[in-house]
Amino acid sequence: MAKRRSTTRLTANRPPPPSTTNRHPPPDPQNLLLAAMPPEDYQRLAPALDIVPLKLKDILHKPGEPLQHVYFPGAGGFCSLLTVLQDGGMIEVATIGREGMVGVSAVLDGGRVPSCAMVQAETATCYRLTVDALRRETNRHGALFDLLAHYSQALTGFVMQSTACNAVHSVEQRLARWLLHAQDRVGKNVFPLTQEFVAMMLGAARPTVTVVAGTLQKAGLIKYRHGKVTIVDREALENASCECYRAATDLVEDVTSRSR
């Protein structure tokens, strides 16, 4: 069956506004990159951070636009990095949750973003930082600079692993891998998921997604009803996935483990 790309289009969603009730983050941030900073470095950065919510389908960055802010998701939320094609179709190349930062190109060259960043799971806590404030801190070549340098390498590896996975592994393996990544970031067994999103993530037709999700459900690995998925058997789901899940996960987990 030929693949059909998602017909979802970029909307005019604007990044979430600063919180009016809790402008500055607490001493112990939920984001693992921020938490891995030495206390004195984090305390210097904290006044420049805004806490903002992430809402489902919010567009944080659009391809070709200059970066103004970067985002450090908190617990439970995550974003997808999407390659946008000429016809408007989008395919996911990476997921970013509390282990990472959205807008890593600000560290690499500070230019325009090459991909779209869309919120896939909501959270009330995301740490937003202006690019100028980020550069002031990374120009010190201290802990945050080192963390983000390692993270940018890991994210590149994640994208490469996803590209290889999409090319050689079955839709069932890829769906199992994506569900595992999503559960890791959401931190719950139950989370919202629509067929449209899955089709966009996997670059597959919606009827194919329906069949594959049904196969995983009949095998007792997941339950899928009314736009929500429940992970029933995590171990079996890992067995149904490919080596790409573990390889990509190890890459991003290694970033913060170095600082411990």
C-alpha positions in Angstrom: 0.0 0.0 0.0 1.4 3.4 -1.0 2.1 5.8 1.9 0.0 8.9 2.2 1.3 11.8 4.0 -0.8 13.7 6.6 -2.9 16.6 5.3 -2.4 18.5 8.5 -1.2 22.0 7.8 0.7 24.5 9.9 -1.5 27.0 11.6 -0.9 30.4 13.0 -0.5 29.1 16.5 1.7 31.4 18.6 4.1 30.2 21.3 2.4 30.2 24.7 2.6 33.5 26.7 4.5 33.8 29.9 2.7 32.6 33.0 1.3 35.4 35.1 1.2 33.4 38.3 4.6 31.8 38.4 7.1 33.7 36.3 10.3 32.1 37.6 11.0 28.4 38.0 11.5 26.6 41.3 14.9 25.6 42.5 14.5 22.0 41.2 13.4 22.2 37.5 11.5 19.3 35.9 13.6 19.5 32.8 16.6 17.1 33.0 19.0 19.4 31.1 18.3 22.3 33.5 18.4 20.0 36.5 21.9 18.7 35.4 23.4 22.2 35.6 25.5 23.0 38.7 23.3 25.0 41.2 25.2 28.2 40.7 24.9 28.1 36.9 21.1 27.3 37.1 20.5 30.1 39.7 22.2 32.6 37.3 20.0 31.4 34.4 16.7 31.0 36.3 15.6 34.7 36.3 15.6 34.6 32.5 13.3 31.6 32.4 9.5 31.9 32.0 7.2 29.1 32.9 4.6 28.6 30.1 2.1 25.8 29.4 2.3 23.6 26.3 -1.0 23.0 24.6 -1.8 20.1 22.2 -0.9 21.0 18.6 0.7 24.3 19.5 3.4 25.2 17.0 6.5 26.5 18.8 8.7 26.9 15.7 8.0 27.0 12.0 10.6 26.1 9.4 12.4 29.0 7.9 11.6 31.4 10.7 14.2 33.0 12.9 14.5 31.6 16.4 13.3 33.9 19.2 12.8 31.4 22.1 13.9 27.9 23.0 11.9 25.6 25.2 12.8 23.1 27.9 9.7 20.8 28.4 8.8 19.8 31.9 7.4 16.5 33.1 4.6 14.9 31.0 4.9 17.1 27.9 6.8 16.5 24.7 7.1 17.9 21.2 7.7 16.4 17.8 10.2 17.8 15.3 8.6 17.6 11.9 10.0 17.8 8.4 7.6 19.9 6.3 7.4 19.0 2.6 6.5 21.2 -0.3 2.9 19.9 -0.4 2.4 20.8 3.3 2.7 17.2 4.5 4.7 16.6 7.7 6.7 13.6 8.9 8.2 13.3 12.4 12.0 13.0 12.7 12.4 13.2 16.5 10.5 13.6 19.8 11.7 16.0 22.6 10.5 15.8 26.2 11.9 16.7 29.6 15.2 15.2 28.6 15.9 17.9 26.0 15.4 21.3 24.5 13.4 22.5 21.5 15.4 24.9 19.4 18.9 23.4 19.5 19.8 25.1 16.3 20.1 28.3 18.4 23.3 26.7 19.9 24.6 25.5 16.6 24.3 28.6 14.4 21.5 30.8 15.7 19.9 31.0 12.3 16.5 30.0 11.1 14.9 26.7 12.2 15.0 23.9 9.6 11.9 22.0 11.0 8.6 22.5 12.6 8.1 21.9 16.4 4.6 20.8 17.4 3.3 20.0 20.9 2.2 16.3 21.1 1.5 16.1 24.8 0.4 18.9 27.1 2.1 20.0 30.2 1.5 23.0 32.5 5.3 23.4 33.0 7.7 24.3 30.2 10.7 26.6 30.7 11.0 29.2 27.9 14.2 31.2 27.3 15.0 33.9 24.8 17.7 33.1 22.3 19.6 36.2 23.5 19.6 34.9 27.1 20.6 31.4 26.0 23.6 32.9 24.1 24.7 34.9 27.1 24.9 31.8 29.1 26.4 29.5 26.5 29.0 32.1 25.6 30.5 31.4 29.0 31.3 27.9 27.7 30.2 26.5 31.0 27.9 23.6 32.0 25.0 24.6 29.8 27.2 24.9 26.8 28.6 21.5 27.4 25.2 19.9 28.0 23.7 21.4 24.9 26.7 20.5 22.7 26.3 16.8 23.8 22.5 17.1 23.4 22.8 18.4 19.9 25.0 15.4 18.9 22.5 13.1 20.6 19.5 14.7 18.8 21.3 14.4 15.5 21.9 10.7 16.2 18.2 10.4 17.2 17.1 11.8 13.8 19.5 9.5 12.0 18.2 6.5 13.8 14.6 7.5 13.0 15.5 7.9 9.4 17.0 4.5 9.2 14.0 3.0 11.1 11.5 4.6 8.7 13.4 3.1 5.8 13.9 -0.5 6.8 11.5 -1.4 9.6 7.8 -2.4 9.5 5.0 0.0 10.4 4.2 -2.3 13.4 7.8 -2.0 14.7 7.8 1.8 14.1 4.5 2.3 15.9 5.7 0.2 18.8 8.9 2.4 18.9 6.9 5.6 18.8 4.5 4.5 21.6 7.5 3.6 23.8 9.1 7.0 23.2 5.8 8.7 23.9 5.2 6.8 27.2 8.7 7.6 28.3 8.1 11.3 27.9 4.5 11.4 29.2 5.3 9.2 32.2 1.9 7.6 32.1 0.3 4.4 30.7 -2.6 6.3 29.2 -2.3 9.3 26.9 -4.2 11.0 24.0 -3.4 9.8 20.5 -5.3 10.3 17.2 -4.9 8.3 14.1 -4.1 11.5 12.2 -1.2 12.1 14.5 0.1 8.6 14.2 -0.1 8.7 10.4 1.9 11.9 10.4 4.5 10.5 12.8 5.0 7.4 10.8 4.5 8.7 7.3 1.8 6.0 6.8 -1.8 6.0 5.5 -4.5 6.2 8.2 -6.0 2.8 7.1 -2.6 1.2 7.6 -2.4 2.7 11.1 -5.8 1.3 11.9 -4.7 -2.2 10.9 -1.4 -2.0 12.8 -2.9 -0.6 16.0 -5.5 -3.3 15.8 -2.8 -5.9 15.6 -1.1 -4.6 18.7 -4.4 -4.4 20.5 -5.4 -8.0 19.6 -2.0 -9.2 20.9 -2.7 -7.5 24.2 0.1 -4.9 24.0 -2.2 -1.8 23.9 -5.8 -0.6 24.1 -6.9 2.1 21.8 -10.3 3.7 22.1 -11.8 7.2 21.6 -8.5 8.9 20.8 -6.6 7.5 23.8 -4.0 4.7 23.9 -3.2 2.6 27.0 0.0 0.7 27.2 -1.0 -2.7 28.6 2.2 -4.8 28.3 5.3 -2.6 28.2 7.8 -5.5 27.9 5.9 -7.1 25.0 5.7 -3.7 23.3 9.5 -3.4 23.6 9.8 -6.9 22.0 7.5 -5.8 19.2 9.7 -2.8 18.5 13.1 -2.7 16.8 16.6 -1.9 18.1 16.0 1.8 17.1 14.0 2.4 20.3 16.8 1.4 22.6 19.5 3.0 20.5 17.8 6.4 20.3 16.9 6.3 24.0 20.5 5.6 25.0 21.7 8.5 23.0 19.6 11.1 24.8 19.9 9.5 28.3 23.7 9.6 28.0 23.6 13.4 27.9 22.5 14.0 31.4 24.1 10.9 32.8 27.5 12.4 32.1 26.9 15.2 34.6 26.0 12.9 37.5 
